[in-house]
């Protein structure tokens, strides 16, 4: 059994690496064959040089910090406000009936549609990007929490009441552990959306950040730097998702995935 587990773990580490190597080989081959002009399709070597250039000037690190600050701030605000609101609406039928259409309405609005208002209200810089990330994250988090609360079997609450649990204990011992798997999955999806939104917001309403760097490279016809920005954006998105996956390993959460 342990040997099978070890083999599975080795494959989980090896297979993604194989895919990356195949993609790099295909990229290098297309570049070497000059299927596309170098100005439109930079080679791996030119992108690597661009990465070194951006790192040495310090711009890459500054842009990365700026983007992460905006995403973390907007996403944290959305989670801090969205989960409590979702918990409250999940237990209040009349309030849920009244507010759910409005929440669904705003959830279905593209976050990018808020860009003109964000610029007019907050100008250029951190605040409009944080606002857009909040708007992109808040309503999905609220809806996911409502759905998770609604899916809790009523027998859980009846048993808890038989044991004398009151409001605070019901929340911490029953509701939160029961909804954690669904909410964590929703947070992973929403964090990915937030990361996409910050890039788009920085292209239009930013003066720095990875999105602005990509747009600036495009305007300067530096396709190598554009590719650098795209690669970093993708890697950071994967890292954010992997960090959120670690929440699933918490013992009080793990049981929900094993049911």
N, C-alpha and C positions, 0 to 999 in steps of 0.2 A: 504493500500500500504506500509506504513512504517513498519507495523508488518511483512509483507512478506519479506521486506528487512532485518529486524532484524533477522528473522528466517534463512534467507539465509546466513547472516554473521556468525551466531552461528554455522551453519552446516559447513561452510568453515573452521572454527577454530577447530571444534570438530572431523570431519571425519579424517583429517590427524593424529590427536592424537590417535584415535581408531586404525588406521592402524599400528602406531608405537607400541602401546601396544600389539596388536596381534602378531607382528613380534617378540617382546621381549619374549612373552609367548611361542611362537614356539621355539625360540632359547633356552630358559631355559629348555623346555621339552626335546628337543633333547639332550641337555647336561646332564640332569638328568638321562635320559635313557641310556646314554653312547653308543649312536648309533655310534659315532666316538670316537677315543681315545682323551683324554684331550690334549695331545701334538699336535694333528692335528686340534682339534675343541675346542678352549678355551671357558669356560663358561662365562656368563655375569659377575659373581663375579670376576673371574680372570682378565677379561678385565677391570673392574672397578678398581681393585687394580693396574693394569698396568697403567691406566690413572693417578691415584694418584701418582704413582712412577715417571712417566715422568714429571708430573707437578711440583712435589717437587724438582726434580733435576734441573728444569729450561730448560731441553732440548726441551720439547714440545713447549714452548713459543718461544724459539730461532729458532727452525725449522719452526714454523708458520710464524714468522716475515720474515725469509729468503725467504720462498716460495712466500709470498705476495709481498715482494719487487720486486722479479723477474717478477712476473705476472703483477703487476701494471706498472712497467717500460716498459716491452716489449709490453704490450697491449696498453698503452698510446702512445708510439711511433708509433705503427701501425695505431692507429686511427688518430693521429695528421697528419700523412703523407698520409694515405690511403683515407680519406674522401676528402681532397682537390684534390688529383689526380683523384679520381672517379668523382668529380664535373666537373673538367676540361675535362676529357675524355667523360663525358656524354653530353657535349655541343659541342664537336669537333669530327665530324663524321670521318674525315680522320685520325686523331690521334687514335681514337678508333679502326678503322679498322686495322691500322698498329700494335697496341700494344695488342689488345685483345687476339690473339692467344698465345702470350708469357705469358700474365697474367694468362690465363687458364692453360697453361703448368705448371707454378710454383704453381698454386693453387692445382693442382692434385698431386703434389709431396708430399709424406708423410713427415711431419716435422722431423720425426725421421731419415729419410735418410740423413739429414744434420748433424747428430751427429758426425760422424768421422771428417768432415770438421770443425765443431765447436770446437772440442777438439784440432785439429791440429792448427787452427788459433788463438784460444783464451785461450787454456789451460783448467784448471779446475777452477770452481767457478761460480761467478755471470754472467760474460759476455757471456759464451756459452749458458747458460740457457736463458738469455734475448734474445740473437740472435735467438734461436729456437722458442721462443714464438712470436717474431716479424715475423719470416717467416711463422709461422702457422696462424697468425692473419691478416697480411697486405693484402694479395691477396684476401681473402674472403671479407674484408671490401671494397676494391676497387671495386670488382665486384658487391657487393650489392649496393654501391652508384651509380655506372653506371646504373644498372637496375632500381633503384628508380628514377633517373633523366629521364631516357628514358620513364618511365611510366607517367610522368606529362602530363596532357592534354594540348595541345597547346593553347587552349582557355584561360588558365590562363595567359600565356605570352601576348596574344593579348589584353586582358583586362588591364593588367598591363601597357603595352605600351600606351594604350589609356589614362591612368591616368598619363602618363608622367614619369613612373619609368625608371631609368637608371640602369646600371650594378650592382652597389652596392645594390640599393633598390630591384632589381629583385632577387638578391641572398638572402637577408635577409627577404624580405616580401613575396616572392613566392616560390623560389626553396627550401630553407631550411625547411620551415614549411610543404611543400608538401612531401618531402622525409623523414621527421623525423620518421613517424611510421615504414616504411620499414627498415630504417637504425638502429633504436633502436632494432627491432626484430633481425636483423643480428648481432648486437653487443652482444645480449644475447647469441646467438648460438656461436659466435666467442670467447666470454669470457669463455664459458664452455670448448671449445676446448683448449684455452690457459691454463686453469687450469689442464687439462689432460696432456698436453704436458710438463708442468713444472715438474710434478711428474715423468714422464718417463725420462726427461732430468736429473733430480737430481739422479735418480737411476744409471745412467751411467757416468755423467760428473759432479757430485756434491760431496761436502764434508759435506754438511748439507742440511737442508730442509726436508719437509715431505716425499718426494720421497726417499731421502737417508735414512731417518729413517725407512721406510718400508723395504727397501732393507737390511739395517743393521739388522733389527729384523729377517728377513728371514734367513740371514746368521748365526745369533746366535740362530736359532730355538726358538725364542721367539714369538710364535704365538699370545700370548696375546698382546704384544706391536705392532705386525703387525696389529691386529684388531683395536687397538687404533688409529694407523695412518690412516687406511682406514676410520674409522668413522669420524675422524676430517676432512679428505679430502672431504668426502661427505657433511658434514655440511657446510664447508666453501664454497663449490661449490654452495650449495643452497642459502647461504647468499649473494654471489656475484650476483646471478641471481635475487634475491629479490631486491637488491639495484638498479639494472638496470631497473627493472620493475617500480620503482618509477619515472623514466623519462617519462613514459607514462602518468603520472598524471599532467604533465605540461600543462597549459591551451592551449598554442599554439600548442601542440602536440595532445591533447585529441580529437580534432575535427576529425583528420585523422582516428582514430579508430571507430568513431561513424558514418562515412559516410555510 
